[in-house]
Amino acid sequence: MRNFLRASAFIAVGFGLAGFGGVESLFAPKAELWERWTTSDEASRENVDHGAWERFLKTYVKTSGDGVNRVAYNTVNTADRDALDHYIRALVASSVTQLNRAEQQAYWINLYNALTVKLILEYKPEKSIQDIDISPGLFSSGPWDKKLLEIEGEAVSLNDIEHRILRPIWQDPRIHYAINCAAIGCPNLQKSPFTAANTEALLDAAAREYINDLRGVRYEDGKVVVSSIYAWFTDDFGGDIAGVITHLKQYAGPRVMALLDSAGEYDDAYDWTLNGTAP
């Protein structure tokens, strides 16, 4: 998801680049379609079973006082880890290209989130998912470019799911509120799985929740500070700061609307601290 961070930080230090998005926005992965996954069967009535993932979410995801949905990684028992692994294997074994488009969207979102949780449980980073440094490449950081599984004969990474499948196929900025990178700064990991039936409502709810949280928009040091997601992926939110503001206003409550209407200067920030249980 964020393998551009190490390279961009190096360049930012060397050249002193700053401002909204800074140099990181130059290195953010673009939405580049993986044509292989555009096939669907709109006549299909098959429903993917996300029951095991729902049970995991209901058991281990709790909302803390700061509004962050935290995952009790340290309390996941062996049986539930096995159930999570079985769920992921079942997704991998299914024929995703034979599903209809709505089922596919839920499939990829849930797979991304379940894989991320599995990585945290497996590697147990103390501070951040960025410490799971398994991606190939000199300037890589975190697990996002590592090929983690094989689906219909294709090796797939988390970055593949996000930037080559979900973003370019659906072209919906709300995708960013659905996928969770195990960080405090990220939109919440939802307590229910996405399904073909609930995806639209859940995307809207997640967008509204995040934008009206301090992680999405806040006032700090004389500036309106928005999540770095809007700087990294400006193209998905209208292409410039004006487009970002228009997007934010679609879901803004009174606090955020007042900030956006009065703002003269913008900055961005992101908290990579692990979204584990708060101390």
N, C-alpha and C positions, 0 to 999 in steps of 0.2 A: 504493500500500500504506500509506503513512504520511503522507498529505497533511494530517493533523490536527496534525502536529508544530509547524509554525510558529505556528498560532493558539494552541495549548495552551501553548507556551513563553511567548508574549506574556502570556497570562492568568496563568500561574504566577508570572511575575515581578511582575505587578501586584498579585496577591492573596496571594502567599506560600503557595500550596497545595503540599503535599508528602505523603509517605507512600507506601505500596505502590501503585504505579501512578500516583500523583500525579494531576494534572489531565489528563494525556495520555489516561488511560483513559476520560475523559468524551468525548473527541473521536475515539476509535478507531472506524473504520467498522463498522457493524453488518452482520450477515448479512441482506441484503434480497433475496429471491428475484427473479430475472429470469425470469418465467414462460416466456418465449420458448424457453428452453433445457431445459425439462423433458421434451420429447418424446424418446423413444428407440424403438428397434426391438429388442426382446429376442429376436426370431427371427433377427436378423442374425448372420452368422458372419464378417463382414468384419474383417480385422486391419489396423490402421494400421501402415505401415512406419516404424519409428523407427530404422532402421539408420544413417542419416546422423548423427543425433543421438548414437547410441551411439559411432560412430567419433570424433566430436568430443570427447565426454566422456573416452573412453579415451586420447585423445592429449593433451589439455590440462588435465585435472583431476588433481591430485596431492595426496596427504595430506602436510602438513608436520609438523614435530616437535611442534607444539602441538595436533595433532589436527584442524586446520581443513583442509578440502578447498579448496585454492587453485587458481585458474584462471590459467593462463599467458597472459593476454590479450595481452601484448606480443609473444608469439612466434607468434600465429595468422597463418598465411600466407594469401595471396590466394585460393588454391584452396579452402582450408578455410572461409574466410569466405563464398565463393560457395556452397559446399556447404551451409552453415548457412542462408543466405538461401533456397536452393532447397528445403530441408527445410521451412522456415516457410511458403513459398508453397504447397507441397504440402499441408500441413495446412489452410491457409486454403481451398484449392480443394476439399477433401473435404467430404462432406455429414455433418457431425457428428451431426445429429439422426437420421440413419438408422443410426447405430451402436448397439450394445447399451450398457447403462449402464456395464459394466466397461471397455469400450473408450473410452467418453467420458471417464471419470475420468482414465485415462492420457493421453488426448489433451490435456485441459485442463492437467494438471500439466506435461507436457512442453512444451506451447506457452508457458506462463508462463515456465518456466525458460529456454527457448531465446530468447524475446523479450528477457528480461533480459540475457542474455549479448550478444545483438545490440546492445542499447543501449550497453553498456559499450564494445564494439568500435567503435561508431559515434562516440560522444561523448568517449571516452577521459578520463573524470574522474580526477584525480590522487589524490584522497583518499576520495571517497564517492559512491555513486550519487545521494545527495541533491543533489549539485552539477549533476546533469542536470535543470535547472529548467525543464521544458517543459510542466508541467501548467497548465491554465487556472485563473484565480482568484487573488485578491490574497494569500490566506494559504496558497496551495499550495506544496508543496515536492517536488522530485523529479519523476519521469516517470510516476507511477502513474495519474493521471487523464487523461493524454493518450490520445486514441483513436489506436491504433497501426495497426490493420488493420480490414478488413471481412470478416465471416464470414456467409455466407448472407444477405447484404444488410444486416447490422447492424454498425455501427461499435463496436469493442470495445477497451477499455483493460485494463491489468493489474489495476486495481482491480475492474473488471467480472468478470474471471476469478476473482479470489480471493473477493470479498465478495458477488457477485451470482450466481455459478454454483457454484463448488466448495464453499464453506462452507454455503450454504443447501440445496443439493440433497443432498449426502452427509452433512451434519451429523455429521462425524467430526473430532474435535480433532486427529487425526494428520495432517490436511491441512497443518497448520502446519509439520510436519517435512518435508513433501514439496516445498513451493515455496521458492525461494531468491531473496533480494533483493540478492545480490552484496555482502553485508556479513559481516564476521568474526563478529558476534553472531548471525547467522542460522544455523539448522540447515544442515548441509552440503549443497551441491549433490552429489547422488549421482553415482557414476562410471558408473552404468548407467541407461538410460531406464526409466521406468515402463511397464509393459505390463499388459494384462488379466490375464495369468497371474501376474505377480510383485508386483502392487501391494500386496496384503495383507501379504506377507512383508516387502517393502521398507519399508512404513509402520511396521511394528513395529520393524524393525531401526533405522530412522532415529530413531524416538522413543527407543529405548533408548540409542542412541549419543549423542544430544543431552542427554538428561536426566542421564546419567552423566559428561558433560563439564563442565568448569568454566563453560562458557558457559550451561549449563542450570541448575546448582545449585552454589553454593560458599559457604564461610564467610568472612566479611570484616567486620572492625571490630565484632565482637560480634553480628553478624546473619547469618542465612541469606539470601543474595542469589540470587534466581532471575532467569531471563531476563524482560525486560519483555514478552515475548510473552504470558506468563501474566497479566500485569496489564492489558495492552491488550485482550486477548480472553478475559477471565475467564468470560464467558458460555459460551464454548465448552468450558471446563474445569470445569464444575459450578456456575458462578455466584458463587462466593465463594472465599476463601482456603482454606477447608476442602475445597472441591471440587478446587481446584488441587493440594493436598497428596495427596488420594486418587488423582488422575490420576498424579502423579509417582511415587507408591509402586507403581503397576502395573509400572513399568519400572526402578525404582531398584535399583542394586547396593548392596553393604554400606556404602560411604562415604556415599552420598546417603541411604540409609535411616536411618543413624545421625544425620545432620544433621536430617532431617525429624522424627525421633522426639524429639529434644532441643531443637528450636528454640523460642525464646520470642518472637522478633521477626523479621519478614521485611522485606526491601527488594527492589528490582528494578533491573536495569541492562541496558544493551544497547550494543554496540560497532558503530558505523556505518562503521568503517574498511573500505575496499574489500577484497574477498577475492582480491586479486591475488597474484602470487607474492611470498613473503616476501623482504625484503631480506637 
